[in-house]
Amino acid sequence: MVKTQLTHDRSQAGFTLVELAIVMIIIGLLIGGILKGQELIANAQVTSSASQIKAIEAALTTFRDSYDAVPGDIASPARRLPNCTASPCNVASTTSNNRINQTPAAAAASPATAANENTRFWTHLAAADLIGGLDYTSVALTWGAAVPAAEIGGGFTVGYAGVVGDLVGSGAATINSGHYLALKNAAGTAVAADNTNAALRPTQAARIDRKLDDGVADAGSVLAAGGEGTTAGTHCFNGAAYNENDGASICKLYARIQ
């Protein structure tokens, strides 16, 4: 009878404190691993997008050294660029003034439009084999077709900025004139003054800024756009500081490439 009772008692026994502790440790490690993995992915996206900007600047420099012209702004691309005998690649510039006619905030239009140098910029870089992942025969204004996608989300448009007003939505008081990339969402729309078409969270924008420039939202070669102020979910930056505690996608960036 004693033996039967002992057997019965053991069959009713639950987990010991040691076993529960081990299970909790395993769960904690799993959660920690997931969170760490998400952090690593986020950091990799920031690093990759910063590298893309540097690569585009390097491609522009190489193109100018090779052809003595800005991509998208060539008077006779069909005679000078390889594989550039059909529209939109062979559409000639009407100005050839060594700058993109559109501002960084301008909406992209059809690459076949003669005045649309900000989209032919990518077409010519792709035809010269200086940038990959694009179709230089495409007229599709979607990321990864005629215009490049950003690793972090959204994609890039390009243009020339000579005054502060050319960087729509930026809080910059002064700018250095030159060609800028605009990192935003929605390929065929203009950059808005508010957070419309924003592709980045403030912390993502701040990290890219710190990798490429000074981390200051309204100064330097990397500038924030997307509304200025402190209202949560609405403003990317407040003066010089990014609103990094805001988790909403409310930021766009301008990055000077030449």
C-alpha positions in Angstrom: 0.0 0.0 0.0 2.8 2.4 0.8 4.5 1.8 -2.6 1.2 2.4 -4.4 0.7 5.7 -2.6 4.2 6.9 -3.4 3.7 6.0 -7.1 0.4 7.9 -7.1 2.0 11.0 -5.4 4.8 11.1 -8.0 2.4 11.0 -10.9 0.7 14.1 -9.6 3.9 16.1 -9.1 4.4 19.3 -11.1 7.5 21.2 -12.3 10.1 22.0 -9.8 11.3 25.5 -9.2 14.6 24.6 -11.0 12.7 23.4 -14.0 10.5 26.5 -14.1 13.6 28.7 -13.8 15.3 26.9 -16.7 12.1 27.4 -18.9 12.0 31.1 -18.0 15.7 31.5 -18.9 15.1 29.8 -22.2 12.1 32.0 -23.0 14.1 35.1 -22.0 17.0 34.1 -24.2 14.6 33.6 -27.1 13.0 37.0 -26.6 16.3 38.6 -26.2 17.6 37.0 -29.4 14.5 38.2 -31.4 14.9 41.7 -30.1 18.7 41.7 -30.8 18.0 40.3 -34.3 15.5 43.1 -35.0 18.1 45.6 -33.8 20.7 44.1 -36.1 18.3 44.2 -39.1 17.5 47.9 -38.3 21.2 48.8 -38.1 22.0 46.9 -41.3 19.2 48.8 -43.1 20.7 52.1 -41.9 24.2 51.1 -42.9 23.1 49.8 -46.3 21.1 53.0 -47.1 24.1 55.2 -46.1 26.3 53.1 -48.3 23.8 53.5 -51.2 24.1 57.2 -50.9 27.9 57.0 -51.0 27.8 54.6 -54.0 25.5 57.0 -55.9 27.8 59.9 -55.2 30.8 57.8 -56.4 28.8 56.8 -59.6 28.1 60.5 -60.3 31.8 61.4 -59.8 32.9 58.6 -62.1 30.3 59.5 -64.8 31.4 63.2 -64.7 35.1 62.1 -65.0 34.3 59.8 -67.9 31.8 61.9 -69.9 32.5 65.4 -68.7 28.7 65.8 -68.0 26.1 65.2 -65.4 23.9 62.1 -66.1 20.5 63.2 -67.4 22.0 66.4 -68.7 23.8 65.2 -71.9 23.1 66.9 -75.2 23.7 63.8 -77.3 23.4 60.6 -75.1 22.8 58.3 -78.0 26.2 59.0 -79.4 28.1 59.0 -76.1 26.6 56.3 -73.9 26.5 52.6 -74.5 23.2 50.9 -75.1 21.5 54.3 -75.3 19.8 54.3 -78.7 16.2 54.2 -77.6 13.9 56.4 -75.4 14.1 57.3 -72.6 17.9 57.0 -72.6 18.5 58.8 -75.8 16.4 61.9 -75.0 18.8 64.8 -75.2 19.1 67.6 -72.6 17.8 71.0 -73.7 20.3 72.9 -71.4 23.5 70.8 -70.9 24.4 73.1 -68.0 26.0 70.5 -65.8 23.1 70.4 -63.4 19.8 68.6 -63.1 17.0 71.0 -64.1 14.6 69.8 -61.4 15.0 70.5 -57.6 15.5 67.6 -55.2 11.8 68.0 -54.1 10.4 67.8 -57.6 8.1 64.9 -58.6 9.5 62.6 -61.2 7.6 62.5 -64.5 7.9 60.2 -67.5 11.6 59.5 -68.3 10.8 60.1 -72.0 10.0 63.8 -71.2 12.8 66.0 -72.6 12.8 68.3 -69.5 12.8 65.4 -67.0 16.5 65.2 -66.2 15.9 64.0 -62.6 14.7 60.6 -63.9 17.1 60.3 -66.8 19.9 60.8 -64.3 19.3 57.2 -63.2 18.7 56.0 -66.8 22.2 57.3 -67.9 23.9 55.9 -64.8 22.4 52.5 -65.5 23.3 52.6 -69.2 26.9 53.5 -68.3 26.9 50.4 -66.0 27.6 52.6 -62.9 24.5 51.7 -61.0 22.8 48.3 -60.8 19.3 47.0 -60.3 17.6 49.5 -62.7 16.2 49.1 -66.2 17.4 51.9 -68.3 14.7 51.3 -70.9 11.9 51.5 -68.3 9.4 54.3 -68.0 7.8 52.8 -64.8 8.0 55.3 -62.0 8.3 52.7 -59.3 11.2 51.9 -57.0 13.5 49.5 -58.6 12.3 50.1 -62.1 13.4 53.6 -63.5 14.3 54.9 -60.0 16.3 53.2 -57.2 14.8 51.8 -54.0 16.4 52.5 -50.7 17.4 49.5 -48.5 15.6 51.1 -45.5 12.4 51.7 -47.4 11.1 54.2 -50.0 13.7 55.4 -52.6 15.7 58.2 -54.1 15.0 61.2 -56.3 17.6 63.7 -57.3 17.9 67.3 -58.2 19.9 70.5 -58.0 19.4 72.9 -55.1 20.6 76.5 -55.1 18.6 78.0 -52.3 16.9 76.9 -49.1 13.5 76.8 -50.8 14.6 74.1 -53.1 14.7 71.7 -50.2 11.0 71.7 -49.4 10.1 70.8 -45.8 13.7 71.2 -44.6 14.4 73.4 -41.6 17.8 74.5 -43.0 18.6 78.2 -42.7 21.4 78.0 -45.3 22.5 75.3 -47.7 25.5 74.5 -49.9 24.4 74.6 -53.5 24.7 71.3 -55.3 23.0 68.0 -56.3 21.0 66.4 -53.6 19.3 63.0 -53.2 15.9 63.0 -51.6 15.1 59.8 -49.6 11.3 59.6 -49.5 8.3 57.4 -50.1 6.1 57.4 -53.3 8.2 57.5 -56.5 6.1 59.7 -58.6 5.2 62.5 -56.2 6.9 65.7 -55.0 8.4 66.0 -51.5 5.9 67.8 -49.3 6.6 70.3 -46.5 4.9 68.1 -43.9 5.4 64.4 -43.2 3.5 63.3 -46.4 5.5 60.7 -48.4 7.9 60.1 -45.4 9.8 56.9 -45.5 11.9 57.0 -42.2 11.4 57.1 -38.5 13.3 60.0 -36.8 15.8 57.5 -35.3 16.5 56.1 -38.7 17.0 59.5 -40.3 19.2 60.6 -37.4 21.4 57.5 -37.7 21.9 58.0 -41.4 22.7 61.7 -40.7 25.3 60.7 -38.1 26.9 58.1 -40.5 27.2 60.6 -43.4 27.4 64.0 -41.7 27.0 65.7 -38.3 23.7 64.3 -37.0 22.2 67.8 -37.0 18.8 67.9 -38.6 18.9 71.4 -40.0 22.6 71.9 -41.1 25.3 70.2 -43.0 25.3 68.0 -46.1 22.4 65.8 -44.8 19.2 67.6 -43.9 15.9 66.4 -42.5 12.5 67.1 -44.0 9.1 66.3 -42.8 7.8 69.1 -40.5 9.4 70.9 -37.7 8.1 70.9 -34.1 7.4 68.6 -31.1 4.0 67.2 -31.9 4.2 63.4 -31.7 3.7 61.5 -34.9 3.8 64.8 -36.9 7.2 66.4 -36.8 10.5 64.7 -37.8 12.7 67.2 -36.1 12.7 70.3 -33.8 15.4 72.7 -34.8 18.7 70.9 -34.8 17.5 67.8 -33.1 15.6 64.8 -34.5 12.6 63.6 -32.5 14.1 60.2 -32.0 11.6 59.1 -29.4 8.9 59.1 -32.0 8.3 55.8 -33.7 6.2 57.0 -36.6 7.5 57.2 -40.2 7.5 61.0 -40.4 10.9 61.8 -41.9 12.5 62.4 -45.3 16.2 63.2 -45.9 18.2 65.3 -48.3 21.8 64.2 -48.9 24.2 66.4 -50.9 26.1 64.3 -53.3 28.1 67.0 -55.2 
